[in-house]
Amino acid sequence: MWAGAAPAQLPEPVALALTQAGIPHTHVGVVVAELGSPAPLLAHGETRSLNPASVMKLVTTLAALELLGPAHTFSTRVEVEGEIRDGVLFGNLILRGGGDPALTRERFWSLLREVRA
């Protein structure tokens, strides 16, 4: 991956902070590199397969903003096909999801309670 070797040991303040937070050093991957340099300044756990850090969420957010725009809102629509008599639906209840990332289990149940009312 890199042409030259880099220190694999985390700087002492970083290692201490991880230890105090109860985070094993084996659960961390870090690469610090200067642009254009053939070797990183620091490489620790850089070959491990790890879940992306929160900073990766910025990439997803940027892509969503560029594709959807800042004014985009997600929606989940509830539609009825059929007839409601005495509070009973004789037909189909259709949920049209719009990819709402905020539609958690709790919000889903809240939506169902609202539909039922």
C-alpha positions in Angstrom: 0.0 0.0 0.0 2.7 2.5 1.0 6.3 2.6 -0.3 8.0 3.2 3.0 7.5 2.1 6.5 5.8 4.3 9.1 5.6 4.1 12.9 2.9 1.6 13.8 2.7 2.7 17.4 0.1 5.3 18.3 1.3 8.5 19.9 1.2 8.2 23.7 -1.6 10.7 24.3 -3.8 8.9 21.7 -3.0 5.5 23.1 -3.8 6.7 26.7 -7.1 8.3 25.6 -8.1 5.0 23.9 -7.2 3.0 27.0 -9.1 5.4 29.3 -12.1 5.1 27.0 -11.9 1.3 27.1 -11.2 1.0 23.4 -8.8 -1.7 22.5 -6.0 -0.5 20.2 -6.7 -3.4 17.9 -10.1 -1.9 17.2 -8.5 1.3 15.7 -7.0 2.0 12.3 -5.3 5.2 11.6 -3.2 6.6 8.7 -1.7 10.0 8.8 -0.1 11.0 5.5 1.2 14.1 3.9 -0.2 14.6 0.3 2.4 13.6 -2.2 4.6 11.8 0.4 5.6 8.2 -0.5 5.2 7.0 3.1 2.6 7.9 5.8 3.7 9.7 8.9 1.8 7.2 11.0 0.1 3.9 10.1 -1.6 1.8 12.8 -3.9 -1.0 12.0 -4.3 0.3 8.4 -4.8 -3.2 6.9 -7.6 -4.2 9.3 -11.1 -4.4 8.1 -13.1 -2.1 10.3 -16.5 -0.3 10.2 -16.1 3.2 8.8 -15.9 6.0 11.3 -18.4 8.7 11.7 -16.4 10.9 9.3 -17.5 8.5 6.5 -21.1 9.7 7.1 -20.0 13.0 5.8 -19.4 11.5 2.4 -22.9 10.0 2.4 -24.4 13.3 3.6 -22.6 15.2 0.9 -23.8 12.8 -1.8 -27.4 13.1 -0.6 -27.2 16.9 -0.5 -25.8 17.0 -4.0 -28.3 14.5 -5.4 -31.4 15.5 -3.5 -30.7 19.1 -2.5 -30.9 20.7 0.9 -34.7 21.2 0.8 -35.5 17.5 0.2 -37.8 15.8 2.7 -38.6 12.1 3.0 -42.1 10.9 3.3 -44.0 7.8 4.1 -47.5 7.9 2.8 -50.5 5.8 4.0 -53.1 5.1 1.4 -56.4 3.3 1.5 -57.9 1.1 -1.2 -61.4 0.1 -0.3 -64.2 1.3 2.0 -64.2 2.0 5.7 -67.4 1.0 7.5 -67.9 1.4 11.2 -64.1 2.0 11.6 -63.1 -1.2 9.7 -61.3 -1.1 6.4 -62.6 -3.4 3.8 -59.7 -3.3 1.4 -56.0 -2.6 1.4 -53.9 -0.4 3.6 -50.8 0.7 1.5 -47.7 2.1 3.0 -45.6 4.0 0.3 -42.1 4.4 1.7 -39.8 7.1 0.5 -36.6 5.9 1.9 -37.0 7.9 5.1 -33.9 7.2 7.2 -35.6 8.6 10.3 -38.4 6.1 10.2 -37.4 4.2 13.2 -39.4 1.4 14.8 -40.8 3.9 17.3 -41.9 6.3 14.6 -43.4 3.4 12.6 -45.5 2.4 15.5 -46.5 6.0 16.1 -47.6 6.2 12.4 -49.6 3.0 12.8 -51.4 4.4 15.9 -52.1 7.6 14.0 -53.6 5.6 11.1 -55.7 3.5 13.5 -57.2 6.6 15.3 
